[in-house]
Amino acid sequence: MKRTSKTLLALGAASIASMTYSAHHETETAVTLDLDQTGEEINPFIYGQFIEHLGRCVYGGIWAEMLEDRKFYFPVTEDYDPYKSLQDSDFPVVGASPWEILGQASGVAMVAEDSFVGEHTPKLAAGSGIRQNDLATVSGKAYDGYIWLKNAGQERSVVKVSFATNRKGKQSQSETFTVREGAYQKFPYTFTAKSDSLEASLSVEVESGEAYIGTLSIMPEDNIRGMRADTLELLKELDAPIYRWPGGNFVSGYNWRDGIGDRDRRPPRKNPAWTGVEHNDFGTDEFIDFCREINTEPTIAANTGFGDAYSAAQWVEYCNANGDTIGGQWRVDNGNYEPYDVKYWCVGNEMWGPWQLGFMQLNHYILKHNEVVDAMRAADDDLVLIGVGAVDQINTGYDPDQVAANKLWSVGMMEGSSDHMEMLSEHFYSGQTPWTETGEIPVLEHVVLMRDQIRRITDEHRRLQPTIKELNGETMPIAMDEWNYWHRQYEYGELGCVYDLKDALGTVVALHEFYRQSDLIQIANYAQTVNVIGCIKTSKTEAEFATTGIVLKLYRAQWQPIPVEVPVDAYGHLDVAASKSEDGKILTVSVVNPTEGSATLDLSLAGIELPESATVWTITGPDHRARNAPGKERQVDAIETTADIGGGINAPALSSVLYRIEL
């Protein structure tokens, strides 16, 4: 997407005086819309999503593998103490080997020489074994897996793999494999759970001889090429049109080459930015498969932290080139003969932050950004490239003569790299974030937090962009490629916070503001889709929309693309937005009422008579703390009804209502 030459629009219509408002009584007010007064068409990419290799977003959320550390990144020792953080939650974080030794500890050795994958491979003597606990099963469901085994020097060894309801072996099922001399062999197995359990276990025991365990796996039988069927079902309902991957902070330490080729031979690594192990089971090919499965556009973030220009360009080759390039030939060798045609690429992530791997001063980063972009464009000159921005970050450069010294980061990037990107990213998070005090703020304050962040960022761009001569009067579009509420406590693993009704209402208000800024914001990626501050939450066996997911699904499906101007901040605590279809035959009106009293809006259209009724979706709950959870009845949902609008549009207390009016 090239920058347009259109002048930046002013921030919405002028505000009118706020009405007198009581938070506990019914309120009536009038809304008159002129359907000829419209903004620029809303880019559907504002309904985008962002997934990162963090916590249980990919592993434990999207990916179906049940085992932790299946490639033995951590050495298996007699000191079985796997969980190092969030121990008091249902999803503690593994920080040591999750494999418990069975029998004598001396019967298990970690062998570095000729390891199957990674730094070492377990070698088990007769009478010894290992077991992983805390697996979850559903009664009657089948689970498929396999194990790579190698005889450790005898004529043969016999290995038993068992699946049980708990670590004591209750309702145990097992398969026994004879391992002959020679190279590693792959042995498949299938078990069917005899009961529901959160304490199931998988164990490997050597009955005779000695054997190396290369790696092993177990997934629910209904997995879709390694992805969780229940999560994918919700992702398809969400219908987000674009996904950003693999980070986030993660990408600045990620070597994409670790994530291609034979999945079992990809090396395990420590997650470079967060906690736990990066298994490298979900790499570039899996991400593209994921995007095709849910029918979405891929965006890949290139590593400009510890990464380099050559590696970024080779990643572009792997995705987009034919077999006459090194990267393209690797993709072909991995069985993917046609190019992936990944058009959208983020060039780095938050390189202005001192927490970022490879963080550097802006005047230096501009040089690196431009070098990386030149290399990427040489590999494919039809890319849409998104630079790293931060309009609120002041960079103190080392050299006052450099263009970026003592500049706002976004300003420096537009001055030094405007011809090396098509969009500039901005990020924000709101709420009880990890770097502020926890505790609850009033609902009326909470629901406008993200709206105010969007306004702050866009106000600054509207003020600053006209002063940047390198833009030549054009607009640099914004990709708001990370945005969301972020709270404690974490109930779904690392950064796995819970969202309630007030978060849902605030998410609608944020969408309203994106609609108002449709000339400037072209992409918005809600972070981070599953579990990690995500709109979908999963247990080990079930998945469900968080309250914010209910919002994103509904507005993606029903909101029309042409924003109709509504006076900004004109209705007290209510937040109102409207849009129409391209042919003008459908009008959608949305009202967020964050108060304890109901409200009615007397809607009229300039020169058009309204019909008597409309379809309405109401999102509300028993109170502002209402929330959804996997496996439980929803407390917050979008309830569809038909409503008489002759007497106005009604917004119940603590609700968001979306009216679809056929004109």
C-alpha positions as CSV (number, residue, x, y, z in Angstrom):
1,M,0.0,0.0,0.0
2,K,1.6,3.2,-1.2
3,R,1.2,6.5,0.7
4,T,-1.6,8.7,-0.6
5,S,-1.2,12.4,-1.5
6,K,-4.4,13.3,0.3
7,T,-4.2,15.8,3.0
8,L,-4.7,14.5,6.5
9,L,-8.2,14.8,7.7
10,A,-9.1,16.7,10.8
11,L,-10.0,14.6,13.8
12,G,-13.7,13.9,13.2
13,A,-16.5,16.4,13.5
14,A,-16.6,19.2,16.0
15,S,-17.7,18.3,19.5
16,I,-21.0,19.7,20.7
17,A,-21.9,20.4,24.3
18,S,-22.3,17.3,26.4
19,M,-25.8,16.6,27.8
20,T,-26.6,16.5,31.5
21,Y,-26.2,12.9,32.5
22,S,-27.1,10.7,35.4
23,A,-25.3,7.4,35.6
24,H,-28.3,5.6,37.2
25,H,-31.3,6.9,35.3
26,E,-32.6,6.5,31.8
27,T,-31.4,9.1,29.4
28,E,-32.8,10.3,26.1
29,T,-31.0,12.3,23.4
30,A,-31.2,12.9,19.7
31,V,-28.9,11.7,17.0
32,T,-29.2,13.1,13.4
33,L,-27.1,11.5,10.7
34,D,-26.3,12.8,7.2
35,L,-25.4,9.8,5.2
36,D,-23.6,12.1,2.7
37,Q,-21.1,13.2,5.4
38,T,-18.6,10.3,5.4
39,G,-15.0,9.5,6.1
40,E,-12.6,7.3,4.1
41,E,-13.5,3.7,3.6
42,I,-12.4,1.5,6.6
43,N,-9.6,-0.9,5.7
44,P,-10.7,-4.3,6.8
45,F,-7.2,-4.9,8.1
46,I,-8.1,-3.0,11.2
47,Y,-9.6,-6.3,12.3
48,G,-6.2,-7.9,12.2
49,Q,-4.6,-10.1,14.8
50,F,-1.1,-10.7,16.2
51,I,0.3,-14.0,17.4
52,E,3.7,-14.3,19.2
53,H,5.7,-17.1,20.5
54,L,4.9,-16.2,24.1
55,G,3.2,-18.1,26.9
56,R,0.4,-20.3,25.6
57,C,-0.4,-18.3,22.5
58,V,1.0,-20.8,20.0
59,Y,2.1,-23.8,22.1
60,G,-0.9,-24.7,24.3
61,G,-3.2,-22.4,22.3
62,I,-3.0,-22.9,18.6
63,W,-0.6,-25.9,18.4
64,A,-2.0,-29.3,19.5
65,E,1.1,-30.9,21.0
66,M,0.4,-32.0,24.6
67,L,4.0,-32.6,25.7
68,E,6.3,-30.0,27.2
69,D,9.9,-30.1,26.1
70,R,9.4,-33.1,23.8
71,K,12.9,-32.6,22.4
72,F,14.7,-32.5,25.8
73,Y,16.1,-29.0,25.8
74,F,16.4,-29.4,29.6
75,P,18.5,-32.3,30.9
76,V,16.4,-35.0,32.6
77,T,17.6,-35.3,36.2
78,E,16.5,-36.9,39.5
79,D,15.6,-33.4,40.7
80,Y,12.1,-33.3,39.3
81,D,10.9,-29.7,39.8
82,P,9.6,-28.5,36.4
83,Y,7.5,-25.4,37.3
84,K,9.4,-22.2,38.0
85,S,6.7,-19.5,37.7
86,L,2.9,-19.2,38.0
87,Q,3.0,-22.3,40.2
88,D,-0.3,-21.2,41.9
89,S,-2.2,-21.1,38.5
90,D,-3.6,-23.9,36.3
91,F,-0.9,-23.2,33.8
92,P,2.5,-23.0,35.5
93,V,5.5,-22.2,33.3
94,V,8.1,-25.0,32.8
95,G,11.6,-23.9,33.7
96,A,13.3,-27.3,34.1
97,S,12.7,-30.7,32.7
98,P,9.1,-31.9,32.9
99,W,10.3,-35.5,32.6
100,E,10.3,-37.5,35.9
101,I,12.7,-40.4,36.2
102,L,11.2,-43.8,36.8
103,G,13.4,-46.4,38.5
104,Q,17.0,-45.7,39.3
105,A,18.3,-42.2,38.3
106,S,21.6,-43.8,37.3
107,G,19.7,-45.5,34.5
108,V,19.1,-42.2,32.7
109,A,22.0,-40.4,31.0
110,M,22.0,-37.3,28.8
111,V,24.3,-38.0,25.9
112,A,25.7,-35.1,23.8
113,E,27.5,-37.1,21.1
114,D,25.5,-37.6,18.0
115,S,22.3,-36.2,19.6
116,F,19.1,-36.7,17.7
117,V,18.2,-33.0,18.0
118,G,19.5,-30.2,20.2
119,E,22.4,-30.6,22.6
120,H,21.7,-34.0,24.1
121,T,19.6,-37.1,23.9
122,P,18.4,-39.3,26.8
123,K,19.8,-42.8,27.0
124,L,17.8,-45.3,29.1
125,A,19.0,-48.5,30.6
126,A,16.8,-51.6,31.2
127,G,14.5,-51.0,34.2
128,S,14.6,-47.3,33.8
129,G,12.2,-44.8,32.3
130,I,10.8,-41.3,32.2
131,R,7.3,-39.9,32.6
132,Q,5.6,-36.7,31.9
133,N,2.7,-35.8,34.1
134,D,-0.2,-33.2,34.1
135,L,-1.6,-34.1,30.7
136,A,-5.3,-33.6,30.0
137,T,-7.7,-36.1,28.4
138,V,-11.3,-36.2,27.4
139,S,-13.1,-39.5,27.9
140,G,-13.5,-41.5,24.7
141,K,-11.1,-39.3,22.7
142,A,-8.2,-40.8,20.8
143,Y,-4.7,-39.5,21.0
144,D,-2.1,-40.1,18.3
145,G,1.6,-39.9,18.8
146,Y,5.0,-41.4,18.0
147,I,8.5,-41.9,19.4
148,W,11.9,-42.0,17.8
149,L,14.1,-44.8,19.2
150,K,17.5,-46.1,18.6
151,N,19.1,-49.2,20.0
152,A,22.1,-48.4,22.2
153,G,24.3,-51.2,21.0
154,Q,22.7,-54.5,21.8
155,E,21.1,-56.8,19.3
156,R,17.8,-55.4,20.3
157,S,16.0,-53.5,23.0
158,V,12.4,-53.5,24.1
159,V,10.7,-50.2,24.9
160,K,7.2,-49.7,26.4
161,V,5.2,-46.5,26.0
162,S,2.3,-46.1,28.4
163,F,-0.6,-43.7,28.6
164,A,-2.5,-43.5,31.9
165,T,-5.2,-41.5,33.7
166,N,-2.7,-40.4,36.4
167,R,1.0,-40.9,37.4
168,K,0.1,-44.0,39.4
169,G,-0.8,-45.8,36.2
170,K,-4.6,-45.9,36.6
171,Q,-6.5,-47.1,33.5
172,S,-3.1,-47.6,31.8
173,Q,-2.7,-48.5,28.1
174,S,0.6,-49.4,26.6
175,E,2.4,-50.4,23.4
176,T,5.7,-52.2,23.3
177,F,8.3,-51.7,20.5
178,T,11.3,-53.9,19.6
179,V,14.2,-51.7,18.5
180,R,16.8,-53.4,16.3
181,E,20.3,-52.3,15.6
182,G,20.8,-49.4,13.2
183,A,19.5,-45.8,12.8
184,Y,16.7,-44.1,14.7
185,Q,13.3,-45.6,13.9
186,K,9.9,-43.9,14.3
187,F,7.2,-45.9,16.1
188,P,3.6,-44.6,16.0
189,Y,1.0,-45.2,18.8
190,T,-2.6,-44.4,19.5
191,F,-4.4,-44.4,22.8
192,T,-8.0,-43.7,23.7
193,A,-8.7,-41.9,27.0
194,K,-11.0,-43.9,29.3
195,S,-11.9,-40.9,31.4
196,D,-11.6,-37.2,31.7
197,S,-8.4,-36.2,33.5
198,L,-6.1,-33.3,34.2
199,E,-3.5,-35.6,35.7
200,A,-2.9,-38.1,32.8
201,S,0.7,-39.2,32.1
202,L,2.8,-40.6,29.3
203,S,5.7,-42.8,30.2
204,V,8.6,-44.5,28.4
205,E,10.3,-47.5,30.0
206,V,13.1,-49.8,28.7
207,E,12.2,-53.4,29.5
208,S,15.4,-54.9,28.1
209,G,18.6,-53.6,26.5
210,E,19.3,-49.9,26.3
211,A,17.7,-47.2,24.1
212,Y,18.1,-43.6,23.0
213,I,14.9,-41.5,22.9
214,G,15.2,-39.1,20.0
215,T,12.0,-37.3,20.6
216,L,8.3,-38.1,21.0
217,S,4.9,-36.6,20.5
218,I,1.2,-37.0,21.4
219,M,-1.7,-34.9,20.1
220,P,-5.5,-35.2,20.1
221,E,-6.6,-37.3,17.1
222,D,-8.7,-34.5,15.7
223,N,-5.8,-32.1,15.3
224,I,-5.6,-30.4,11.9
225,R,-2.0,-30.9,10.7
226,G,-0.8,-30.2,14.2
227,M,-3.2,-27.4,15.1
228,R,-6.0,-27.6,17.7
229,A,-9.4,-28.1,16.1
230,D,-11.3,-26.3,18.8
231,T,-9.1,-23.2,18.6
232,L,-9.2,-23.2,14.8
233,E,-13.0,-23.3,14.9
234,L,-13.1,-20.1,16.9
235,L,-10.4,-18.5,14.8
236,K,-12.5,-19.1,11.7
237,E,-15.5,-17.5,13.4
238,L,-13.3,-14.5,14.3
239,D,-12.5,-14.1,10.6
240,A,-9.6,-11.7,11.1
241,P,-8.3,-10.8,7.7
242,I,-4.6,-10.4,8.5
243,Y,-2.2,-12.0,11.1
244,R,1.2,-10.7,12.2
245,W,3.8,-13.3,13.3
246,P,6.2,-14.4,15.0
247,G,6.6,-11.3,17.3
248,G,6.8,-9.0,19.1
249,N,9.9,-9.1,21.3
250,F,10.4,-12.7,20.4
251,V,11.4,-12.0,16.8
252,S,14.5,-9.9,17.7
253,G,16.2,-13.1,18.9
254,Y,14.5,-15.6,16.4
255,N,16.5,-17.4,13.7
256,W,13.8,-18.3,11.2
257,R,16.0,-21.1,9.8
258,D,15.5,-23.0,13.1
259,G,11.8,-23.3,12.2
260,I,12.0,-25.1,8.8
261,G,12.7,-28.6,7.7
262,D,11.9,-31.9,9.5
263,R,9.9,-30.8,12.5
264,D,11.5,-33.4,14.8
265,R,15.0,-32.3,13.8
266,R,14.4,-28.6,14.4
267,P,16.5,-27.5,17.4
268,P,14.8,-26.6,20.7
269,R,15.9,-23.2,22.0
270,K,15.2,-21.1,25.1
271,N,12.6,-18.5,24.2
272,P,14.9,-15.5,23.6
273,A,12.5,-12.9,24.9
274,W,10.1,-14.7,27.3
275,T,10.1,-17.8,29.5
276,G,10.0,-21.5,28.6
277,V,11.2,-23.4,25.6
278,E,10.8,-22.6,21.9
279,H,10.2,-26.0,20.4
280,N,10.4,-24.7,16.8
281,D,7.5,-26.9,15.9
282,F,5.6,-24.0,14.6
283,G,7.7,-22.2,12.0
284,T,7.2,-20.4,8.6
285,D,5.6,-23.3,6.8
286,E,3.2,-24.0,9.7
287,F,2.3,-20.3,9.9
288,I,1.5,-20.2,6.2
289,D,-0.6,-23.4,6.6
290,F,-2.3,-21.8,9.5
291,C,-3.2,-18.6,7.5
292,R,-4.5,-20.7,4.6
293,E,-6.6,-22.9,6.9
294,I,-8.4,-19.8,8.4
295,N,-8.3,-17.8,5.2
296,T,-6.2,-14.8,6.3
297,E,-3.4,-12.7,5.0
298,P,0.1,-13.4,6.5
299,T,2.3,-10.7,7.8
300,I,5.8,-11.7,8.8
301,A,8.0,-9.6,11.1
302,A,11.7,-9.7,10.2
303,N,14.4,-9.7,12.8
304,T,16.3,-6.4,13.0
305,G,17.4,-7.0,16.5
306,F,20.1,-9.7,16.5
307,G,19.2,-10.4,12.9
308,D,20.8,-9.0,9.7
309,A,19.9,-7.9,6.2
310,Y,21.1,-11.1,4.6
311,S,18.9,-13.3,6.8
312,A,15.8,-11.1,6.3
313,A,16.3,-11.2,2.5
314,Q,16.7,-14.9,2.6
315,W,13.5,-15.3,4.6
316,V,11.8,-13.3,1.8
317,E,13.3,-15.7,-0.7
318,Y,12.1,-18.7,1.3
319,C,8.5,-17.3,1.2
320,N,8.3,-15.7,-2.2
321,A,11.1,-16.8,-4.6
322,N,11.4,-19.8,-7.0
323,G,13.9,-22.6,-6.6
324,D,16.6,-20.6,-8.4
325,T,17.5,-18.9,-5.0
326,I,18.9,-20.5,-1.9
327,G,15.9,-19.7,0.2
328,G,13.4,-20.6,-2.5
329,Q,15.1,-24.0,-3.0
330,W,15.0,-24.7,0.7
331,R,11.2,-24.2,0.6
332,V,11.0,-26.6,-2.4
333,D,13.2,-29.1,-0.6
334,N,10.8,-29.0,2.3
335,G,7.9,-30.0,0.0
336,N,6.3,-26.6,-0.7
337,Y,6.8,-26.1,-4.4
338,E,4.8,-22.9,-5.0
339,P,5.9,-19.6,-3.5
340,Y,3.9,-18.3,-0.5
341,D,3.7,-14.8,-1.8
342,V,3.9,-13.1,1.6
343,K,3.2,-9.4,0.7
344,Y,3.2,-7.7,4.1
345,W,6.4,-7.6,6.3
346,C,7.2,-5.8,9.5
347,V,10.8,-4.6,9.5
348,G,11.7,-5.2,13.2
349,N,9.8,-4.7,16.4
350,E,10.0,-1.9,19.0
351,M,13.6,-1.3,18.3
352,W,13.3,1.9,20.4
353,G,12.9,-0.1,23.6
354,P,15.9,-1.0,25.8
355,W,14.2,-4.3,26.6
356,Q,14.5,-5.2,22.9
357,L,17.2,-7.6,21.8
358,G,19.6,-5.6,19.6
359,F,18.2,-2.3,20.8
360,M,20.1,0.7,19.4
361,Q,20.0,4.4,19.1
362,L,17.7,5.8,16.4
363,N,20.4,7.3,14.2
364,H,22.1,3.9,14.0
365,Y,18.8,2.0,13.6
366,I,17.8,4.1,10.6
367,L,20.9,2.9,8.8
368,K,20.1,-0.7,9.7
369,H,16.5,-0.4,8.7
370,N,17.4,1.0,5.3
371,E,20.0,-1.7,4.8
372,V,17.6,-4.5,5.7
373,V,14.9,-3.0,3.4
374,D,17.2,-2.7,0.5
375,A,18.1,-6.4,0.8
376,M,14.5,-7.4,1.2
377,R,13.4,-5.4,-1.8
378,A,16.2,-6.9,-3.9
379,A,14.7,-10.3,-3.1
380,D,11.1,-9.1,-3.9
381,D,10.3,-5.5,-4.9
382,D,6.6,-6.0,-4.5
383,L,6.5,-6.0,-0.7
384,V,4.5,-3.7,1.7
385,L,7.0,-2.9,4.4
386,I,6.1,-1.6,7.9
387,G,8.7,0.4,9.8
388,V,9.2,0.6,13.6
389,G,7.5,3.6,15.0
390,A,6.8,5.1,18.4
391,V,5.5,8.7,18.3
392,D,5.9,9.1,22.1
393,Q,9.5,7.9,22.4
394,I,12.2,10.6,22.5
395,N,15.6,9.3,21.2
396,T,18.7,10.9,22.6
397,G,21.2,10.3,19.9
398,Y,25.0,10.2,20.5
399,D,25.7,12.6,17.7
400,P,23.7,15.9,17.6
401,D,24.5,16.3,13.9
402,Q,22.7,13.1,13.1
403,V,19.1,13.5,11.7
404,A,17.7,11.3,14.5
405,A,19.3,12.9,17.5
406,N,16.9,14.1,20.2
407,K,14.0,13.3,17.9
408,L,10.7,11.5,18.5
409,W,11.4,8.0,17.1
410,S,8.5,8.1,14.6
411,V,9.7,11.5,13.3
412,G,13.2,10.3,12.9
413,M,12.1,7.3,11.0
414,M,9.9,9.3,8.7
415,E,12.8,11.8,8.1
416,G,15.4,9.1,7.5
417,S,13.5,6.2,6.1
418,S,10.3,7.5,4.5
419,D,11.3,6.0,1.1
420,H,12.1,2.7,2.8
421,M,8.6,1.8,4.1
422,E,5.0,2.0,3.1
423,M,3.6,2.2,6.6
424,L,4.8,3.0,10.1
425,S,3.9,1.0,13.2
426,E,2.6,2.2,16.5
427,H,1.9,0.1,19.6
428,F,-0.1,0.7,22.8
429,Y,-1.5,-1.2,25.8
430,S,-4.0,0.1,28.4
431,G,-5.3,-1.1,31.7
432,Q,-3.8,-2.6,34.8
433,T,-0.6,-3.4,33.0
434,P,2.4,-5.1,34.7
435,W,4.2,-1.8,35.1
436,T,1.4,0.0,37.0
437,E,-0.5,-0.7,40.2
438,T,-3.1,-3.4,40.0
439,G,-6.6,-2.7,41.2
440,E,-9.8,-1.6,39.6
441,I,-10.6,1.8,38.2
442,P,-14.1,3.0,37.5
443,V,-15.9,1.6,34.5
444,L,-16.4,5.0,33.0
445,E,-12.7,5.6,33.1
446,H,-11.7,2.1,32.0
447,V,-13.7,2.0,28.8
448,V,-12.1,5.1,27.2
449,L,-8.5,4.1,28.0
450,M,-7.8,2.6,24.5
451,R,-9.8,5.2,22.7
452,D,-7.7,7.9,24.3
453,Q,-4.5,6.1,23.3
454,I,-5.6,6.0,19.7
455,R,-6.4,9.7,19.8
456,R,-3.1,10.6,21.4
457,I,-1.1,8.7,18.7
458,T,-3.2,10.0,15.7
459,D,-3.3,13.5,17.1
460,E,0.5,13.5,17.2
461,H,0.8,12.2,13.6
462,R,-1.7,14.8,12.3
463,R,0.4,17.5,14.0
464,L,3.8,16.2,13.0
465,Q,3.5,14.7,9.6
466,P,2.7,18.0,7.7
467,T,6.0,19.3,9.2
468,I,8.2,16.5,7.8
469,K,9.5,17.7,4.4
470,E,10.7,14.2,3.5
471,L,7.0,13.1,3.2
472,N,6.5,15.7,0.4
473,G,3.0,16.5,1.7
474,E,1.9,12.8,1.6
475,T,0.4,10.8,4.5
476,M,2.4,8.0,6.1
477,P,-0.3,5.4,7.0
478,I,-0.2,3.9,10.5
479,A,-0.2,0.2,11.2
480,M,-1.3,-0.1,14.8
481,D,0.1,-3.6,14.9
482,E,-0.1,-4.2,18.6
483,W,-3.0,-2.9,20.7
484,N,-5.1,-4.2,23.6
485,Y,-5.9,-4.1,27.3
486,W,-3.3,-5.7,29.5
487,H,-4.1,-6.7,33.1
488,R,-3.0,-8.9,35.9
489,Q,-3.6,-11.5,37.3
490,Y,-2.5,-14.2,34.8
491,E,-4.9,-17.2,34.8
492,Y,-4.0,-18.7,31.4
493,G,-0.2,-18.9,31.6
494,E,2.3,-16.2,31.0
495,L,0.6,-12.9,30.3
496,G,-2.7,-14.8,30.1
497,C,-5.0,-12.3,31.7
498,V,-8.8,-12.4,31.9
499,Y,-11.2,-10.1,30.1
500,D,-14.5,-9.1,31.5
501,L,-17.5,-7.1,30.3
502,K,-15.9,-3.7,30.8
503,D,-13.0,-4.8,28.6
504,A,-15.5,-5.8,25.9
505,L,-17.1,-2.4,26.1
506,G,-13.7,-0.7,25.9
507,T,-12.8,-2.7,22.9
508,V,-16.0,-1.5,21.0
509,V,-15.0,2.1,21.9
510,A,-11.5,1.4,20.5
511,L,-13.1,0.1,17.3
512,H,-15.2,3.2,17.1
513,E,-12.0,5.3,17.2
514,F,-10.3,3.2,14.5
515,Y,-13.4,3.9,12.3
516,R,-13.0,7.7,13.0
517,Q,-9.3,7.5,12.0
518,S,-9.9,5.5,8.8
519,D,-7.9,7.9,6.6
520,L,-4.8,7.3,8.7
521,I,-4.9,3.9,10.3
522,Q,-4.8,1.1,7.7
523,I,-3.9,-1.9,9.8
524,A,-4.6,-2.7,13.5
525,N,-3.5,-6.0,15.0
526,Y,-5.2,-7.0,18.2
527,A,-2.6,-8.7,20.5
528,Q,-2.2,-11.6,20.9
529,T,-5.3,-13.7,19.8
530,V,-5.0,-16.8,22.0
531,N,-4.4,-16.9,25.8
532,V,-1.7,-14.2,26.0
533,I,-3.7,-11.0,26.4
534,G,-5.9,-12.7,23.8
535,C,-9.5,-12.7,22.7
536,I,-9.6,-16.5,22.8
537,K,-8.8,-18.5,26.0
538,T,-8.1,-22.2,26.1
539,S,-7.9,-24.9,28.8
540,K,-5.9,-28.0,27.9
541,T,-9.0,-29.5,26.3
542,E,-11.4,-26.6,25.4
543,A,-11.5,-23.2,23.8
544,E,-13.8,-20.2,24.2
545,F,-14.1,-16.6,23.2
546,A,-13.1,-14.1,25.8
547,T,-15.5,-11.1,26.1
548,T,-13.3,-9.1,23.7
549,G,-13.5,-12.0,21.2
550,I,-17.3,-11.7,21.1
551,V,-16.9,-8.0,20.2
552,L,-14.2,-8.6,17.5
553,K,-16.2,-11.4,15.9
554,L,-19.5,-9.4,15.8
555,Y,-18.0,-6.1,14.4
556,R,-15.9,-7.8,11.8
557,A,-19.0,-9.6,10.5
558,Q,-21.6,-6.8,10.7
559,W,-19.9,-3.4,10.6
560,Q,-20.2,-1.6,7.3
561,P,-17.1,-0.1,5.5
562,I,-18.1,3.6,5.0
563,P,-17.9,5.6,8.3
564,V,-20.7,8.1,8.7
565,E,-19.7,11.2,10.6
566,V,-21.0,11.4,14.2
567,P,-20.2,14.4,16.5
568,V,-17.3,13.3,18.7
569,D,-17.9,13.1,22.4
570,A,-21.3,14.6,22.0
571,Y,-23.4,12.2,24.0
572,G,-22.0,12.3,27.5
573,H,-20.7,8.9,28.6
574,L,-22.2,7.2,25.5
575,D,-19.8,6.5,22.6
576,V,-21.7,6.4,19.3
577,A,-20.5,5.4,15.8
578,A,-22.2,4.8,12.5
579,S,-21.3,3.4,9.1
580,K,-23.0,2.4,5.8
581,S,-22.6,-0.1,3.1
582,E,-20.9,1.0,-0.2
583,D,-24.3,1.0,-1.9
584,G,-25.9,2.9,0.9
585,K,-28.6,0.3,1.6
586,I,-27.4,-0.8,5.0
587,L,-26.7,1.5,8.0
588,T,-25.0,0.2,11.1
589,V,-25.2,2.2,14.3
590,S,-23.2,1.3,17.5
591,V,-23.7,2.6,21.0
592,V,-21.6,1.8,24.0
593,N,-23.3,2.6,27.3
594,P,-20.9,2.1,30.2
595,T,-23.2,3.4,32.8
596,E,-25.6,1.8,35.3
597,G,-28.6,3.4,33.6
598,S,-30.3,2.7,30.3
599,A,-30.2,5.2,27.4
600,T,-32.3,5.9,24.4
601,L,-31.2,7.7,21.3
602,D,-33.8,9.3,19.0
603,L,-32.2,8.5,15.6
604,S,-33.1,10.4,12.5
605,L,-31.5,10.6,9.0
606,A,-31.3,13.7,6.9
607,G,-33.7,13.2,4.0
608,I,-34.3,9.5,4.6
609,E,-37.1,7.8,6.4
610,L,-36.1,5.1,8.8
611,P,-37.8,1.7,8.7
612,E,-39.9,0.6,11.7
613,S,-37.5,-2.2,12.9
614,A,-33.9,-3.3,12.7
615,T,-31.7,-6.2,13.7
616,V,-29.8,-5.5,16.9
617,W,-27.0,-7.4,18.7
618,T,-26.6,-6.6,22.4
619,I,-23.5,-7.4,24.3
620,T,-24.0,-7.2,28.1
621,G,-23.8,-9.3,31.2
622,P,-24.9,-9.4,34.9
623,D,-22.3,-6.9,35.9
624,H,-19.1,-5.3,34.6
625,R,-17.0,-8.2,35.9
626,A,-18.9,-10.8,33.9
627,R,-16.5,-13.0,31.9
628,N,-16.3,-16.2,29.8
629,A,-14.2,-19.2,30.4
630,P,-13.5,-22.5,28.4
631,G,-16.0,-25.2,29.2
632,K,-18.4,-22.9,31.1
633,E,-21.6,-21.2,30.0
634,R,-21.0,-17.7,28.6
635,Q,-21.7,-14.8,30.8
636,V,-21.1,-12.4,28.0
637,D,-22.4,-12.9,24.4
638,A,-23.8,-11.0,21.4
639,I,-27.5,-11.7,21.6
640,E,-29.4,-11.1,18.3
641,T,-33.0,-9.8,18.3
642,T,-35.3,-7.7,16.2
643,A,-36.1,-4.3,17.7
644,D,-38.7,-1.6,17.0
645,I,-36.7,1.6,16.3
646,G,-39.7,3.9,15.9
647,G,-39.2,5.0,19.5
648,G,-35.5,5.3,19.3
649,I,-32.4,3.1,19.8
650,N,-32.1,1.6,23.2
651,A,-28.8,0.9,24.9
652,P,-29.3,-1.0,28.2
653,A,-27.0,-0.3,31.2
654,L,-23.5,-1.7,30.8
655,S,-23.9,-2.7,27.2
656,S,-22.8,-2.3,23.6
657,V,-25.6,-2.4,21.0
658,L,-25.1,-2.7,17.3
659,Y,-28.1,-1.9,15.0
660,R,-28.3,-3.1,11.4
661,I,-30.8,-1.0,9.6
662,E,-32.0,-1.9,6.1
663,L,-32.7,1.4,4.2
